[in-house]
C-alpha cells in the first residue's frame, strides 16, 4: 500500500451523550498530528453530536451501516445522503455482526458499498471467516468470495474502497490472529485486488479482531496490514491513542 495507514474505531452499539464527550475529549487531547488517518464509526443517533465535537479535529467521522436504497419506504434505515448530511467520510459495510444477525448477503453488502461510493462516502468493506470455516480450511475461499462480490462496482473502481479483514472468531473474543496468520490472508486479498485493478496499492486492507494496545504494533508492521478496525479498544482513549501511535 502507498499512503497513510488508517485506524478506525468501531464503537458498535455503545455510548451515550456523556460517554461520547468524555471519549472524544480524551482521544483529542492526546492526539498531536497523527502519522496515520484516524476515524471513529459511531452509532447513527450520535452522528450530529460527534460531527460537532470533531469539527476542528483530524479525526474523521464514520458510520456503521448504510441502506442499499436511495430513499423511500424503508422504515428504520438510514441513507447515504443522510450520512453525508452529517459529514460522514467512511461507512462500515458487511460487518460480520450485520451478516450474522441481519442476514446480509454478499450482494447486499456490494449494493451498500456502491450506494456509499455514489454519495462520496468510502465504504469499509468487512470480510472474514468463522471459526468452523477456518477449521475446515475454507478461509481463503470465504474471504475471496466476499471480496469478489464488491470487485465490480458500477462506475467505481475497487481501489476506492477500504477492505477490513476481520476473522469472526477474533472479534470481541480476545483471540487475535497472529501477525503471520493475518498477513497470510491480507496477501491473498492483495493479490485478488491486484488482479482486479492496476491501482490495488491504493487500497488499504485493515485488520480487525481484538486488536489492542499490546498487539497493534506487531500486526501493523506486517507488509499488507494497512491499518486497523478497532472495536473494544477504541472505547478507551489511552488504548486507542497507543494503537494510533503504532500506525506509521
Ligand atoms: P473488537 O471488534 O476489536 O472488539 O474485536 C472489532 C470489530 O468488530 O470491528
py3Dmol code that shows the C-alpha trace and the ligand (Angstrom):
import py3Dmol

protein = """\
ATOM      1  CA  UNK A   1       0.000   0.000   0.000  1.00  0.00           C
ATOM      2  CA  UNK A   2       1.128   3.534  -0.685  1.00  0.00           C
ATOM      3  CA  UNK A   3      -0.009   6.366   1.563  1.00  0.00           C
ATOM      4  CA  UNK A   4      -1.108   6.594   5.139  1.00  0.00           C
ATOM      5  CA  UNK A   5      -2.458   3.822   7.287  1.00  0.00           C
ATOM      6  CA  UNK A   6      -5.998   4.111   8.657  1.00  0.00           C
ATOM      7  CA  UNK A   7      -7.036   3.449  12.237  1.00  0.00           C
ATOM      8  CA  UNK A   8     -10.818   3.336  12.529  1.00  0.00           C
ATOM      9  CA  UNK A   9     -12.720   2.845  15.772  1.00  0.00           C
ATOM     10  CA  UNK A  10     -15.936   0.857  15.612  1.00  0.00           C
ATOM     11  CA  UNK A  11     -17.959   1.863  18.641  1.00  0.00           C
ATOM     12  CA  UNK A  12     -20.717  -0.629  17.794  1.00  0.00           C
ATOM     13  CA  UNK A  13     -23.851  -0.129  19.943  1.00  0.00           C
ATOM     14  CA  UNK A  14     -22.032   1.645  22.753  1.00  0.00           C
ATOM     15  CA  UNK A  15     -22.043   5.201  24.010  1.00  0.00           C
ATOM     16  CA  UNK A  16     -24.162   7.991  25.423  1.00  0.00           C
ATOM     17  CA  UNK A  17     -24.006  11.762  25.115  1.00  0.00           C
ATOM     18  CA  UNK A  18     -21.810  11.937  28.209  1.00  0.00           C
ATOM     19  CA  UNK A  19     -19.633   8.949  27.393  1.00  0.00           C
ATOM     20  CA  UNK A  20     -19.026  10.139  23.807  1.00  0.00           C
ATOM     21  CA  UNK A  21     -17.996  13.570  25.029  1.00  0.00           C
ATOM     22  CA  UNK A  22     -15.510  12.106  27.501  1.00  0.00           C
ATOM     23  CA  UNK A  23     -14.149   9.606  24.958  1.00  0.00           C
ATOM     24  CA  UNK A  24     -13.617  12.107  22.144  1.00  0.00           C
ATOM     25  CA  UNK A  25     -12.133  14.672  24.523  1.00  0.00           C
ATOM     26  CA  UNK A  26      -9.752  12.041  25.834  1.00  0.00           C
ATOM     27  CA  UNK A  27      -8.651  10.991  22.348  1.00  0.00           C
ATOM     28  CA  UNK A  28      -8.319  14.527  21.034  1.00  0.00           C
ATOM     29  CA  UNK A  29      -6.299  15.768  23.982  1.00  0.00           C
ATOM     30  CA  UNK A  30      -3.682  13.085  23.347  1.00  0.00           C
ATOM     31  CA  UNK A  31      -3.624  13.367  19.569  1.00  0.00           C
ATOM     32  CA  UNK A  32      -0.981  15.581  18.002  1.00  0.00           C
ATOM     33  CA  UNK A  33      -0.567  15.434  14.229  1.00  0.00           C
ATOM     34  CA  UNK A  34      -1.137  11.696  13.850  1.00  0.00           C
ATOM     35  CA  UNK A  35       1.046   9.909  11.288  1.00  0.00           C
ATOM     36  CA  UNK A  36      -1.985   7.935  10.109  1.00  0.00           C
ATOM     37  CA  UNK A  37      -5.599   8.701   9.208  1.00  0.00           C
ATOM     38  CA  UNK A  38      -7.990   8.295  12.116  1.00  0.00           C
ATOM     39  CA  UNK A  39     -11.756   7.783  12.129  1.00  0.00           C
ATOM     40  CA  UNK A  40     -14.479   6.856  14.595  1.00  0.00           C
ATOM     41  CA  UNK A  41     -17.546   4.949  13.372  1.00  0.00           C
ATOM     42  CA  UNK A  42     -20.272   5.966  15.783  1.00  0.00           C
ATOM     43  CA  UNK A  43     -23.913   4.946  16.260  1.00  0.00           C
ATOM     44  CA  UNK A  44     -26.157   6.860  13.863  1.00  0.00           C
ATOM     45  CA  UNK A  45     -28.024   8.568  16.704  1.00  0.00           C
ATOM     46  CA  UNK A  46     -24.801  10.316  17.740  1.00  0.00           C
ATOM     47  CA  UNK A  47     -23.606  11.490  14.324  1.00  0.00           C
ATOM     48  CA  UNK A  48     -24.715  15.079  14.952  1.00  0.00           C
ATOM     49  CA  UNK A  49     -23.067  15.210  18.355  1.00  0.00           C
ATOM     50  CA  UNK A  50     -19.824  13.682  17.102  1.00  0.00           C
ATOM     51  CA  UNK A  51     -19.762  15.853  13.981  1.00  0.00           C
ATOM     52  CA  UNK A  52     -19.873  18.928  16.228  1.00  0.00           C
ATOM     53  CA  UNK A  53     -17.263  17.553  18.633  1.00  0.00           C
ATOM     54  CA  UNK A  54     -14.886  16.698  15.764  1.00  0.00           C
ATOM     55  CA  UNK A  55     -15.365  19.959  13.856  1.00  0.00           C
ATOM     56  CA  UNK A  56     -11.729  21.109  14.075  1.00  0.00           C
ATOM     57  CA  UNK A  57     -10.148  17.721  14.579  1.00  0.00           C
ATOM     58  CA  UNK A  58      -8.070  15.473  12.319  1.00  0.00           C
ATOM     59  CA  UNK A  59     -10.382  12.631  13.382  1.00  0.00           C
ATOM     60  CA  UNK A  60     -12.887  11.806  10.655  1.00  0.00           C
ATOM     61  CA  UNK A  61     -16.447  10.690  11.173  1.00  0.00           C
ATOM     62  CA  UNK A  62     -17.712   7.264  10.191  1.00  0.00           C
ATOM     63  CA  UNK A  63     -20.983   5.342  10.375  1.00  0.00           C
ATOM     64  CA  UNK A  64     -21.554   1.633  10.974  1.00  0.00           C
ATOM     65  CA  UNK A  65     -24.056   0.789   8.254  1.00  0.00           C
ATOM     66  CA  UNK A  66     -25.969   2.342   5.363  1.00  0.00           C
ATOM     67  CA  UNK A  67     -29.065   1.406   3.419  1.00  0.00           C
ATOM     68  CA  UNK A  68     -28.589  -0.052  -0.028  1.00  0.00           C
ATOM     69  CA  UNK A  69     -31.613   2.022  -1.142  1.00  0.00           C
ATOM     70  CA  UNK A  70     -31.555   5.643  -2.142  1.00  0.00           C
ATOM     71  CA  UNK A  71     -34.681   6.837  -0.270  1.00  0.00           C
ATOM     72  CA  UNK A  72     -38.283   5.909   0.438  1.00  0.00           C
ATOM     73  CA  UNK A  73     -40.355   3.354   2.318  1.00  0.00           C
ATOM     74  CA  UNK A  74     -37.604   1.553   4.237  1.00  0.00           C
ATOM     75  CA  UNK A  75     -38.587   2.046   7.862  1.00  0.00           C
ATOM     76  CA  UNK A  76     -35.655   2.221  10.224  1.00  0.00           C
ATOM     77  CA  UNK A  77     -32.995   2.546   7.539  1.00  0.00           C
ATOM     78  CA  UNK A  78     -30.539   5.377   7.045  1.00  0.00           C
ATOM     79  CA  UNK A  79     -29.496   6.512   3.593  1.00  0.00           C
ATOM     80  CA  UNK A  80     -26.074   7.516   2.328  1.00  0.00           C
ATOM     81  CA  UNK A  81     -27.422  11.012   1.593  1.00  0.00           C
ATOM     82  CA  UNK A  82     -28.413  11.328   5.259  1.00  0.00           C
ATOM     83  CA  UNK A  83     -24.956  10.225   6.384  1.00  0.00           C
ATOM     84  CA  UNK A  84     -23.421  12.737   4.022  1.00  0.00           C
ATOM     85  CA  UNK A  85     -25.515  15.481   5.673  1.00  0.00           C
ATOM     86  CA  UNK A  86     -23.507  14.902   8.852  1.00  0.00           C
ATOM     87  CA  UNK A  87     -20.096  14.948   7.188  1.00  0.00           C
ATOM     88  CA  UNK A  88     -19.628  11.191   7.243  1.00  0.00           C
ATOM     89  CA  UNK A  89     -16.414  10.202   5.439  1.00  0.00           C
ATOM     90  CA  UNK A  90     -16.443   6.409   5.984  1.00  0.00           C
ATOM     91  CA  UNK A  91     -19.105   3.775   6.477  1.00  0.00           C
ATOM     92  CA  UNK A  92     -18.583   0.181   7.583  1.00  0.00           C
ATOM     93  CA  UNK A  93     -20.476  -2.258   5.370  1.00  0.00           C
ATOM     94  CA  UNK A  94     -20.833  -6.004   5.734  1.00  0.00           C
ATOM     95  CA  UNK A  95     -19.563  -6.198   9.303  1.00  0.00           C
ATOM     96  CA  UNK A  96     -19.836  -9.817  10.428  1.00  0.00           C
ATOM     97  CA  UNK A  97     -22.393  -8.778  13.050  1.00  0.00           C
ATOM     98  CA  UNK A  98     -24.601  -7.420  10.243  1.00  0.00           C
ATOM     99  CA  UNK A  99     -24.028 -10.525   8.119  1.00  0.00           C
ATOM    100  CA  UNK A 100     -24.804 -12.782  11.094  1.00  0.00           C
ATOM    101  CA  UNK A 101     -27.678 -11.032  12.910  1.00  0.00           C
ATOM    102  CA  UNK A 102     -29.278  -9.308   9.927  1.00  0.00           C
ATOM    103  CA  UNK A 103     -28.586 -11.959   7.309  1.00  0.00           C
ATOM    104  CA  UNK A 104     -26.838  -9.542   4.983  1.00  0.00           C
ATOM    105  CA  UNK A 105     -25.746 -11.270   1.798  1.00  0.00           C
ATOM    106  CA  UNK A 106     -22.639 -10.590  -0.267  1.00  0.00           C
ATOM    107  CA  UNK A 107     -24.849  -8.909  -2.870  1.00  0.00           C
ATOM    108  CA  UNK A 108     -26.471  -6.619  -0.311  1.00  0.00           C
ATOM    109  CA  UNK A 109     -23.066  -5.671   1.028  1.00  0.00           C
ATOM    110  CA  UNK A 110     -21.969  -4.838  -2.519  1.00  0.00           C
ATOM    111  CA  UNK A 111     -25.106  -2.729  -3.054  1.00  0.00           C
ATOM    112  CA  UNK A 112     -24.371  -0.816   0.143  1.00  0.00           C
ATOM    113  CA  UNK A 113     -20.758  -0.221  -0.891  1.00  0.00           C
ATOM    114  CA  UNK A 114     -21.993   1.002  -4.252  1.00  0.00           C
ATOM    115  CA  UNK A 115     -24.520   3.369  -2.623  1.00  0.00           C
ATOM    116  CA  UNK A 116     -21.858   4.803  -0.301  1.00  0.00           C
ATOM    117  CA  UNK A 117     -19.425   5.447  -3.163  1.00  0.00           C
ATOM    118  CA  UNK A 118     -22.139   7.088  -5.259  1.00  0.00           C
ATOM    119  CA  UNK A 119     -22.508   9.598  -2.425  1.00  0.00           C
ATOM    120  CA  UNK A 120     -18.829  10.251  -1.868  1.00  0.00           C
ATOM    121  CA  UNK A 121     -18.509   8.093   1.241  1.00  0.00           C
ATOM    122  CA  UNK A 122     -15.739   5.499   1.441  1.00  0.00           C
ATOM    123  CA  UNK A 123     -17.083   2.054   2.359  1.00  0.00           C
ATOM    124  CA  UNK A 124     -15.024  -0.058   4.743  1.00  0.00           C
ATOM    125  CA  UNK A 125     -15.984  -3.490   3.433  1.00  0.00           C
ATOM    126  CA  UNK A 126     -15.577  -6.238   6.026  1.00  0.00           C
ATOM    127  CA  UNK A 127     -14.680  -9.803   5.140  1.00  0.00           C
ATOM    128  CA  UNK A 128     -13.741 -12.721   7.375  1.00  0.00           C
ATOM    129  CA  UNK A 129     -14.222 -16.386   8.086  1.00  0.00           C
ATOM    130  CA  UNK A 130     -15.941 -18.043  11.045  1.00  0.00           C
ATOM    131  CA  UNK A 131     -14.131 -20.487  13.301  1.00  0.00           C
ATOM    132  CA  UNK A 132     -15.706 -23.518  11.653  1.00  0.00           C
ATOM    133  CA  UNK A 133     -14.795 -22.193   8.205  1.00  0.00           C
ATOM    134  CA  UNK A 134     -11.177 -21.739   9.327  1.00  0.00           C
ATOM    135  CA  UNK A 135     -11.081 -25.191  10.847  1.00  0.00           C
ATOM    136  CA  UNK A 136     -12.460 -26.660   7.626  1.00  0.00           C
ATOM    137  CA  UNK A 137      -9.715 -24.961   5.619  1.00  0.00           C
ATOM    138  CA  UNK A 138     -12.150 -22.583   3.922  1.00  0.00           C
ATOM    139  CA  UNK A 139     -10.644 -19.248   4.989  1.00  0.00           C
ATOM    140  CA  UNK A 140      -9.292 -18.227   1.575  1.00  0.00           C
ATOM    141  CA  UNK A 141     -12.384 -19.355  -0.254  1.00  0.00           C
ATOM    142  CA  UNK A 142     -14.697 -17.384   2.053  1.00  0.00           C
ATOM    143  CA  UNK A 143     -12.796 -14.091   2.059  1.00  0.00           C
ATOM    144  CA  UNK A 144     -12.222 -14.265  -1.706  1.00  0.00           C
ATOM    145  CA  UNK A 145     -15.934 -14.833  -2.299  1.00  0.00           C
ATOM    146  CA  UNK A 146     -16.845 -11.908  -0.038  1.00  0.00           C
ATOM    147  CA  UNK A 147     -14.355  -9.583  -1.733  1.00  0.00           C
ATOM    148  CA  UNK A 148     -15.313 -10.779  -5.220  1.00  0.00           C
ATOM    149  CA  UNK A 149     -18.860  -9.509  -4.620  1.00  0.00           C
ATOM    150  CA  UNK A 150     -17.602  -5.925  -4.390  1.00  0.00           C
ATOM    151  CA  UNK A 151     -14.904  -6.085  -7.062  1.00  0.00           C
ATOM    152  CA  UNK A 152     -17.155  -4.872  -9.852  1.00  0.00           C
ATOM    153  CA  UNK A 153     -18.850  -1.706  -8.704  1.00  0.00           C
ATOM    154  CA  UNK A 154     -20.690   0.158 -11.444  1.00  0.00           C
ATOM    155  CA  UNK A 155     -18.851   3.326 -12.352  1.00  0.00           C
ATOM    156  CA  UNK A 156     -16.404   2.964  -9.490  1.00  0.00           C
ATOM    157  CA  UNK A 157     -13.008   1.367  -9.135  1.00  0.00           C
ATOM    158  CA  UNK A 158     -12.436  -1.174  -6.401  1.00  0.00           C
ATOM    159  CA  UNK A 159      -9.422   0.962  -5.444  1.00  0.00           C
ATOM    160  CA  UNK A 160     -11.859   3.489  -3.919  1.00  0.00           C
ATOM    161  CA  UNK A 161     -12.839   1.189  -1.074  1.00  0.00           C
ATOM    162  CA  UNK A 162     -11.188   0.186   2.178  1.00  0.00           C
ATOM    163  CA  UNK A 163     -11.163  -3.533   2.993  1.00  0.00           C
ATOM    164  CA  UNK A 164     -11.194  -4.867   6.560  1.00  0.00           C
ATOM    165  CA  UNK A 165     -10.187  -8.453   7.234  1.00  0.00           C
ATOM    166  CA  UNK A 166     -11.897  -9.475  10.453  1.00  0.00           C
ATOM    167  CA  UNK A 167     -11.790 -13.172  11.332  1.00  0.00           C
ATOM    168  CA  UNK A 168     -15.146 -13.676  13.056  1.00  0.00           C
ATOM    169  CA  UNK A 169     -13.605 -15.851  15.761  1.00  0.00           C
ATOM    170  CA  UNK A 170     -11.291 -12.991  16.766  1.00  0.00           C
ATOM    171  CA  UNK A 171     -13.968 -10.313  17.169  1.00  0.00           C
ATOM    172  CA  UNK A 172     -14.575  -9.314  20.760  1.00  0.00           C
ATOM    173  CA  UNK A 173     -13.124 -12.606  21.980  1.00  0.00           C
ATOM    174  CA  UNK A 174      -9.630 -11.526  22.962  1.00  0.00           C
ATOM    175  CA  UNK A 175      -8.310 -14.064  20.431  1.00  0.00           C
ATOM    176  CA  UNK A 176      -6.262 -12.259  17.816  1.00  0.00           C
ATOM    177  CA  UNK A 177      -4.990 -13.772  14.611  1.00  0.00           C
ATOM    178  CA  UNK A 178      -1.218 -13.959  14.902  1.00  0.00           C
ATOM    179  CA  UNK A 179       0.518 -11.338  12.750  1.00  0.00           C
ATOM    180  CA  UNK A 180       1.611 -14.128  10.382  1.00  0.00           C
ATOM    181  CA  UNK A 181      -1.888 -15.580  10.104  1.00  0.00           C
ATOM    182  CA  UNK A 182      -3.340 -12.151   9.405  1.00  0.00           C
ATOM    183  CA  UNK A 183      -0.623 -11.277   6.889  1.00  0.00           C
ATOM    184  CA  UNK A 184      -1.265 -14.526   5.029  1.00  0.00           C
ATOM    185  CA  UNK A 185      -4.915 -13.591   4.442  1.00  0.00           C
ATOM    186  CA  UNK A 186      -4.060  -9.971   3.675  1.00  0.00           C
ATOM    187  CA  UNK A 187      -1.648 -11.173   0.985  1.00  0.00           C
ATOM    188  CA  UNK A 188      -4.436 -13.250  -0.568  1.00  0.00           C
ATOM    189  CA  UNK A 189      -6.740 -10.214  -0.603  1.00  0.00           C
ATOM    190  CA  UNK A 190      -3.985  -8.011  -2.032  1.00  0.00           C
ATOM    191  CA  UNK A 191      -3.387 -10.489  -4.848  1.00  0.00           C
ATOM    192  CA  UNK A 192      -7.122 -10.535  -5.617  1.00  0.00           C
ATOM    193  CA  UNK A 193      -7.195  -6.735  -5.728  1.00  0.00           C
ATOM    194  CA  UNK A 194      -4.093  -6.691  -7.921  1.00  0.00           C
ATOM    195  CA  UNK A 195      -5.775  -8.915 -10.455  1.00  0.00           C
ATOM    196  CA  UNK A 196      -8.782  -6.555 -10.493  1.00  0.00           C
ATOM    197  CA  UNK A 197      -7.186  -3.131 -10.750  1.00  0.00           C
ATOM    198  CA  UNK A 198      -3.865  -1.504 -11.594  1.00  0.00           C
ATOM    199  CA  UNK A 199      -4.446   0.706  -8.531  1.00  0.00           C
ATOM    200  CA  UNK A 200      -4.509  -2.074  -5.943  1.00  0.00           C
ATOM    201  CA  UNK A 201      -1.702  -0.459  -3.980  1.00  0.00           C
ATOM    202  CA  UNK A 202      -4.079   2.394  -3.093  1.00  0.00           C
ATOM    203  CA  UNK A 203      -6.444   0.063  -1.253  1.00  0.00           C
ATOM    204  CA  UNK A 204      -5.986  -0.058   2.482  1.00  0.00           C
ATOM    205  CA  UNK A 205      -6.553  -3.500   3.954  1.00  0.00           C
ATOM    206  CA  UNK A 206      -7.269  -3.154   7.672  1.00  0.00           C
ATOM    207  CA  UNK A 207      -7.029  -5.915  10.234  1.00  0.00           C
ATOM    208  CA  UNK A 208      -9.763  -6.164  12.871  1.00  0.00           C
ATOM    209  CA  UNK A 209     -10.490  -8.578  15.696  1.00  0.00           C
ATOM    210  CA  UNK A 210      -9.208  -7.948  19.207  1.00  0.00           C
ATOM    211  CA  UNK A 211      -6.540  -5.524  18.031  1.00  0.00           C
ATOM    212  CA  UNK A 212      -5.369  -3.717  21.154  1.00  0.00           C
ATOM    213  CA  UNK A 213      -2.636  -1.547  22.620  1.00  0.00           C
ATOM    214  CA  UNK A 214      -0.452  -4.592  23.242  1.00  0.00           C
ATOM    215  CA  UNK A 215      -0.595  -6.314  19.855  1.00  0.00           C
ATOM    216  CA  UNK A 216      -1.162  -3.419  17.423  1.00  0.00           C
ATOM    217  CA  UNK A 217       2.488  -2.629  16.634  1.00  0.00           C
ATOM    218  CA  UNK A 218       3.273  -6.199  15.603  1.00  0.00           C
ATOM    219  CA  UNK A 219       0.158  -6.517  13.457  1.00  0.00           C
ATOM    220  CA  UNK A 220       0.654  -3.113  11.823  1.00  0.00           C
ATOM    221  CA  UNK A 221       4.265  -3.993  10.963  1.00  0.00           C
ATOM    222  CA  UNK A 222       3.089  -6.688   8.522  1.00  0.00           C
ATOM    223  CA  UNK A 223       3.596  -5.865   4.872  1.00  0.00           C
ATOM    224  CA  UNK A 224      -0.045  -5.949   3.807  1.00  0.00           C
ATOM    225  CA  UNK A 225      -1.702  -4.675   7.010  1.00  0.00           C
ATOM    226  CA  UNK A 226      -2.534  -1.049   6.299  1.00  0.00           C
ATOM    227  CA  UNK A 227      -4.404  -0.169   9.456  1.00  0.00           C
ATOM    228  CA  UNK A 228      -6.932  -1.453  11.924  1.00  0.00           C
ATOM    229  CA  UNK A 229     -10.658  -1.600  12.605  1.00  0.00           C
ATOM    230  CA  UNK A 230     -10.822  -1.454  16.363  1.00  0.00           C
ATOM    231  CA  UNK A 231     -13.852  -2.371  18.471  1.00  0.00           C
ATOM    232  CA  UNK A 232     -13.398  -2.694  22.239  1.00  0.00           C
ATOM    233  CA  UNK A 233     -10.066  -0.863  22.431  1.00  0.00           C
ATOM    234  CA  UNK A 234     -11.477   2.162  20.588  1.00  0.00           C
ATOM    235  CA  UNK A 235     -13.683   2.899  23.603  1.00  0.00           C
ATOM    236  CA  UNK A 236     -10.630   3.509  25.808  1.00  0.00           C
ATOM    237  CA  UNK A 237      -8.842   6.759  24.907  1.00  0.00           C
ATOM    238  CA  UNK A 238      -5.366   5.670  26.012  1.00  0.00           C
ATOM    239  CA  UNK A 239      -5.568   2.319  24.233  1.00  0.00           C
ATOM    240  CA  UNK A 240      -6.874   3.896  21.038  1.00  0.00           C
ATOM    241  CA  UNK A 241      -4.082   6.503  21.158  1.00  0.00           C
ATOM    242  CA  UNK A 242      -1.466   3.777  21.616  1.00  0.00           C
ATOM    243  CA  UNK A 243      -2.803   1.974  18.541  1.00  0.00           C
ATOM    244  CA  UNK A 244      -2.782   5.226  16.531  1.00  0.00           C
ATOM    245  CA  UNK A 245       0.822   5.859  17.583  1.00  0.00           C
ATOM    246  CA  UNK A 246       1.767   2.379  16.328  1.00  0.00           C
ATOM    247  CA  UNK A 247       0.415   3.139  12.819  1.00  0.00           C
ATOM    248  CA  UNK A 248       3.102   4.931  10.857  1.00  0.00           C
TER     249      UNK A 248
END
"""
ligand_1 = """\
9
LIG
P -13.005 -5.958 18.531
O -14.008 -5.636 17.350
O -11.792 -5.067 18.345
O -13.755 -5.631 19.789
O -12.647 -7.416 18.444
C -13.552 -5.353 16.056
C -14.722 -5.184 15.105
O -15.682 -5.958 15.218
O -14.731 -4.288 14.246
"""
view = py3Dmol.view(width=600, height=400)
view.addModel(protein, "pdb")
view.setStyle({"model": 0}, {"cartoon": {"style": "trace"}})
view.addModel(ligand_1, "xyz")
view.setStyle({"model": 1}, {"stick": {}})
view.zoomTo()
view.show()
